Amino acid sequence: MALSVVDLYRTILPKTNCRDCGFPTCLAFASMVVSEKHPLKDCLHIPPDILARCEEELARQYAEGKWLKKDLADEALKWARSRAASMAVSDLPERIGGDLVQDGQVTGLRLPYFSDYLDIVGTTVRRSDGTELTRLEQVFILNHLAQGGRAMPTGRWKGFVEFPNTVSKLVSMKAQVEEPLVKCFTGKREVLQERAMQLGAIPLAMDEGSADVAVLFSPLPRVPVALLFWDAPPGEGFQAQVKLMFDETILEHLDIESIVFLSERIRLMLCDGVSC
């Protein structure tokens, strides 16, 4: 019999909220055991025979994925791999840039990526040093391969909010990208400029209210990203602001979710090693 959170709480746990397991309530402990594979043995008040029986049942339902909390990054990567699995690698250089390379008997793609390059064989994506990318990086790279876009950048820039169907992602963009960048670089415009240059960015002239930092990243050959930063004026009570801008053609190359993932990657790379 499968063990739901309620089953575990009602029939197995002592319901005393003793906190010996490290959780404030027995119900909270039951939820973590069922949804996140927290060890049931951390409850010290379950008889050994009942514990062994429950652990066997939990192992079965874990294997089936029943009631487990979903790993959203893993789900996104599976979907991206399924999208990219049938792509014709020979079409990619003309469509998105890069060069075809041979990996034994298999043809792959060498694709410029920021100031480095990626080797892509099938749905496996590795850096130039052979290490794999993070799951979210793989997601936007594979989605880029599968998206089917061919457009060259026009140099006409748009903010994220100006693209259709971004409303549900505006909170993520603010919380995961803009706010952390503001926190990291307020009063450190020179540090931001230097970090951007280290990542291969170049200065960018844009009529956006005289930004203190304006740089152009080239994460992928046909996917430029501009970053604008206005530092907080001393003593005026205003917060610093940051804005990412995208070429109007970006939706031909990345879906909305992947644009957020790419933006998060830029934020992580900029903030790496900077005291925030």
N, C-alpha and C positions, 0 to 999 in steps of 0.2 A: 504493500500500500504506500503510495507516494505521500510524502510529508510536506504539507503546506506550512506556511508561517503559523496559521491558526492551529493546525494539528499539533505542531511541535510545541507551541505554547500551552495548549490545553491539556495534552495527554503525556508529555515527556518532561517538560521543565517544571521546577518547583513552584513557580509563580510567587516567589518571595521578594523579588527585586533586591537580592542581597548584594549585588555588584561584585561578587567574587570573580565573575567572568570578565570584568572590566567595562561592562555596559551598564547604563543607568537602570534599565528594566529588563525583565525576562523577554518581553515582547521585542524590544530592540535587538537583543541577542538572537532571538529566533529569526528575525528578518535578515540579519547578516549571515546566519548559517545557511538559510535557504537561498538567498539571492546572490551572495558573494562568497560562498564556500568557506565561511569562517569555521574553524574546527569546533565541532560539537563537544569534544572532550574538554573544552575550556570551561564548561559547566561542571563543577566538581561534585554535583549532587545527583547525578544520574547513575543508577546501579550499572555495574559493568556489563551484565547480560543485555540490558536494554540499550546501553550505549552501542555495543557491538552490532545489534540488530539495526538500530537507526543509522549507523554509519554505512552499513551495507546498502540500505535503501536510499540514503542520500547520494551515495556513489552512483547508483543506477540513474537517479533523476538528473544528477549533474551531467552524466554522459549523454543523456537525451536533451540536455539544455533546458529542462523544464524549470520554469520560474526563475531562472538565472537572470541577473541584471545584464542587459546587453552592453557589449563593448562597442560603442558607436564608431570608434576609429577602425576597429576590425571589420565591422559591417560595411563601412564606407570603402575600405580597401578591397573587400571581396567584390563589391559592386563595380568598383573601378577596374579590377582585373577582368571581370566578366565582359565589361564594355570593350576593353582593349584586346581581348584574346584573339579576335578575328581580324584585326587590322593587317593591312598589307604593308610590311616594313619598307618595301621598295618605293612606296608613294610618299613616305614621310619627309625626306629631304626637300622635295619640291613644295610640300604642303606646309611644313612647320620649320624647316631649316635643319641643320646638322648634316652629317655625312654617314654613309653606309660603311660598316666595318665588318670584318670576318672574325668570328669567334669559333675556331675549328671549322666545322661544316655548316655552322649557323650564321646567318647574316643578321647583324644588329645595327643599332643607330648610335652614333656618338653625337650628343646634343649639348651645345653650350648651355651652362647653368651658372648664373652670376659670373664670377671670375674664374670658374672651373669648368668642367664638363662632366656629363653623365654617359655611362655605357648602358644601353638598354637592349636586352636580348629577350624576346618574348615579352612576358610581363614582369621580368626581373630588372630592377633599376639599381645601379650601383654608381658610386662616385668614382672619380678617376683613380683613387687609391684602393678601390675594390670593396669599400665598406658600403653597406646598404643605407638608404635614406630612412628617415623616420616614416612611420606609417602614413601620417598626414601629407608628408612630402610626396610619397609614392602615389597617394590618391590624386593630387592635382596634376602630377606628371602624367599618369596613366589616363586620366580624364582628358588632358590636353591632347594626347596621342589619338584618343578615340573620338574627340569632338567633331573632327571633320572640317575644321576651318582652314581657309587658305588665305584669308585677307592679310595684306600688309598693313602695318600701323599707319594711320593718317596724320598723327600728330595733333588730333583734336581730342582734348582731355575732358573727362567727366568724373565727377565724384561718385562714390558707390551708390548713394541715394538716388542718383539720376537714372540708374538702370532699372528696368522692370523687375518686379517680383523680389525686391531686396528688403521689403518691410520687415519680414520675419528674421532677417539676419543683421539688421542694424544694431540691435542690442549686442550681439556677438562681436561685431566689428568694433563697437565702442569699448566693450569690456575687455576683449582679448587683444586688441591692437592699439587703439588710440589712447586709452587711459594709461596702460603700462608705459607707452612711449613718453607721454607727458610726465609721468612720475619719474622715469629714468633720466630724462634730459632737461628738465626745467633748470635753468641757470647753467646749462652745459652745452650750449649750442655748438661750441668748437669741438667738443667731444663727439657730438652727433655727426658733424660734418666729417671728422676724421674717420669715424667708424664706417660711415657710408662709403668714403673713398676706398677704404680697405676692402670693402665688398665689391669693388668695381664700379661704383656709381660715379657719375660725372655731374658737374654743376649744371643747373638748368635755369634758364631765364624764362620766368612766367609772370604774367600780369595778374598776380593773385594777392594784391595788397602788400607788396614788398615783404615777403616771407623772410625770416632771418636765415633759414636754411631751405634751399630748393635744390633737390638732387634727382637724378634720373637713374633708376636701376634697370638692368637688363637681365632679369631672372631667366628668361627664355628668349630665343631669337625674335619672335613676333609678339612677345608679351611684355612691353615696357611698363614700368610702374614709377610714377613720380611721387616724391614725398615732400610735403611742405610743412615747415615748422615755424611757429611764431612763439618766441620766448616770452615769459612773463615780464612785463615792464616793472622794474624795481619800484616799490612803494606805491603802486597804483591800484593794487587789489585785484588785478586781472590774472586769470590762469593762463598758462601756456596752452597752445592749441597745436594739433597735428592733423594733417589731412593727407590721405592717399588718393591719388588720381590715376585713372586708367584710360588707356586709349579707347576711343569709341567702338573699336572692333573687338574688344576683349571677349564678348559673349560668343564670338565665332570660335574662340580657342579654349575657353574655360566656362563651366557652369558657375552659378552663383556660389554654391557651397565651396567650390574649388578656389574661387577668388578670395573667399574668407581664409581658407587654409593657406594660400600663398601669402596673404597679408600677415597672418600669424607667423609664418616662417621668417618674413622680413623683420618683424618685431623681435623675434627670438635671436636672430643673427645680430641685430643692432645692439640689443641689450646684453648679449653674452659678455661677461667679464666686466660689465659696468656696474658700479655700486648704485643701487636704486633705493 
